[in-house]
Amino acid sequence: MKRENIQPQNFAERIVWFAIIWTYWFYVIGGLYIVGAAVAWILFFHLCRELWKQDEQTPQEDKIEIPWSIWVWIGGMLMMEVALVIGHLNNYLGLGEIIKSTIGWAKGWALLALYPLVGCLKIRPELMYRASALVCRTSLLVSIPLVLAFYLHLPQKLYVSPLRAVGGPSDAFFEVMLYEIDPGEGKPRWRLYTPWAPAAGFVANIYFFMVIQEKDRKLRWLGIAGCVVICQISASRLALICLPAVWLMSLYLSKLSRPPTLIASGFASFLISISTNQISEAIQNFSAMFTAARKDSSRVRAALGRIALYRWEKEAPIWGHGVVVKGPHMVEFMPIGSHHSWFGLLYVKGIVGYLSLAIPLGCEFIHMLYLSQRSIPAKVGLCMVMVLFFYTFGENLEILAYLFWPGLVMIGIGTQSKHIEKEKDHDENPAIEVYSETIS
């Protein structure tokens, strides 16, 4: 069967398409961090222009509709900026620091609102699936020489891009690495085009749920293999747990409106109720094994969390401290609140920042859950929301938004009613058959 030729058809699709499929080229020149933020703002201004041009004469299929859940994201991320400014003022930080942090907000938290908003443009979900499959296929091919580089004893770091002068969190966002060595265990890990190995597993989880919707069988399986390999070589515990967990949950949650699912849920509830002790013990054993898998990492993460919670509660419970500071020697001088979005928000932006993420994330989950009963793109969007939720406990979302932004665009696409209208009857939709074939 000849592969369907999917190519961008408008300005927004061209920007998104090339930003994804040229990922490794941007990485080689150290431009990924810049591209991730630039694409969001370019397409945001393009959307504003399209809204300005829109009138009663605009065809219905070309009209831009912004659903309520996207407005919640916009409100939440704007509150992040308010919390940032007030936190700086409360802690007597100068205007220079406020400007610097605001630029950081524009390259971080703001993307969590801008990219779902970008998804309201005329961007086909099939284009996202194809672009994701292509970059994951490339990752599969690239992983082979990178693994060989370790066994051939080649240097870990090749160079740091001159684009580092533009500014960013650290050199890690602009350097080209063949592999890295886990300081705790001394074992190799591969991070591909991300700043650290667990981030590669995060991105692989995001792409996986788009790749499985790709209609070309060969490309789909190569993309799936790429995602699984990345999760494995990144040595990320969360990546290996998140992928199957979100996959199984999405299969269940997207069929909640169907009678067989409700009947099965009733039986499952009964079985769970009579097996509570065994389930609780199994969860405790799994948690112990998860922690023991990388003791040093778990110890540092736990200590960072305790310090963040204590200082948030005692020093700045409402608006936070405004900025991130390095922790003591016991946490290897890592920033307080890092490796955990919720602890980081409480420390830096207080309870206001915490709610500014929790409310949009919760509202988007409810919206995607409802829409996923009748829409494949919404089902993919639901997976994106669940992956983001999982990773709030292992990463700081805002610092990696420049990498996982295709998942945010997919959330915006999933909210569009035009996809629901096209896919009212799941049983007659060929996309469902593709998905069923993939998971069987």
Disulfide bonds with the S-S distance in Angstrom:
none
